[in-house]
Amino acid sequence: MSAPSETKPPRKLFRRRHRLAGSGYAPVFEAKLRKSRGAITVHLRPNGLDEHRLGLSVGRRFGNAAARSRFKRMIREVFRLERFRLPMERGGAYDIVVTARAHEGVGQDVYRAWMLEAIDAAHRVHARRVGRSGDVDG
């Protein structure tokens, strides 16, 4: 048993509650808060929850089924490992949808850098928008 002063690190899991449901994609795209880095584009929308949720939208133009699946696995893994470090909005977390253009496959570390940079940039834009217009929900 650990001493009371020690805190356990958060468990890095990717559960169903961390996935964005099918009906949740349209509001994220309609929020028009997106940033691109490399071959990926990240769309954000505040969700008012305690946890970020991830959605992936990868079309056939990206590549064959194996390439699309590999990309989605890598992005989910980046999200699983980094979701506790992602910026939080005043009202809670974000719904995040990642889309991608066709490109040569790169490693998980490159996807991590692209995704984190895009999320940070979109978060800064959201903070400026909220600061300008007062307290805006979503």
N, C-alpha and C positions, 0 to 999 in steps of 0.2 A: 504494500500500500504506500502511495506517495504522500509526501508531506503536504499539508494544506497550502503552503505558499507556492508550490509548484503548479504551473498551469499546463494542461495538456495541449499540444498543438492540435489545430482543427483537423478532423478526418477529411482526407481528400477523396471524396466519393462523387460519382456522377449518377444521380438517382432520377427517377421519373419527374420529380418536382423541379429538377433543374432543366428540363426540356420545355421548349415552347410548344404549346399545342397548335394544331393546324389553324384554328381560328385566331390565333394570336399574331400571325405574320402580317396581316393587312394593316393593323394599327401601327406596327413598327415601321413599315414602309411608308405609310401616310404621314408619320411624324417628320419626315424629311430631315433627319439628322443622321448624316452618313459621312464617313471618311474612308479613303482608300490608301492603302500602303501596299506596294508591290502588286501582286495579282489579286489581292483580296479586298473586298469592300465590307465594312462593318456598319450596320444600321443599328441605332440605339433608340430606345424609348423608355422613360422612367416607368416602373411598374408598381411602385408603392409597396413592394414586398420587402422582406428581409434578405432575400437571396436573388442573385442574378439568374436569369433563364437564358438558355442558348437555343437558337434555331439555325438550321443550315439549309440553304437553298442553292443547290448546285445542278445546273442544267446539263443536258446531253452534249452541248457544245464543249463542255469542259474536257471530255474524253470518254473512254469506254467505262463500263460499270466498275471494273477493277480500279481504275484511276480515281473515279469519283468516290468509291468506298474508302480507298486509302486516304484521300484528302479529308474526308469526313471523320475518319478515325483519329487522324492527327489533330484536327481542330478540336474535337471533343477532349482529347488528352490534354492539349494546351489549356482548355477551359477548366478541366478538372484540377489541374495542378495550380493554376493561377487565379481561380475565381475569388479567393480570399484576399488577393492583392489588388483586385480591380477597384476602380474608384466608385464610391457610393454617392448617390444623389441625396439631397436633403430629405426627400420623402421616402427614400429607400433605395432599392437596387435598380438595375436596368434589365429590360428585355433586349437581347442581343441577337441579331440575325447576321450571319456571315454568308456572303456570296463570293464567287470566284470567277475570274476569267481564265480561259485556257492558257496554260503555261507549262514549261518544263518542271517536272517534279523537283521540289527542294526538300531540305530536311526540316524536322520538327522545330529546331532552334530558329530557323528563318521564319517559319509560320508564327512562332511565338513572338518574335520581334515585330513582325508586321501587325499581328493582331493587337498586341499591347499598345503599340504606337498609335494605331487607328482608334482604339477605344479611348485612350488618354486624350487624343485630339478632339474626338467627338464630345467627350465629357467637358472639356474646356469650352467648346462652342455652346453646349447646353447651359453651363454655368453663366456664360455671358448673356445668353438669351433670357434666362430667369432673372438675372440682375438688372437687365434693362427694363423688363416689363413687369417687375414686381414678382409676386408669388404665383407662378403659373404651374398648373398640374398638367403633366404630359404634353 
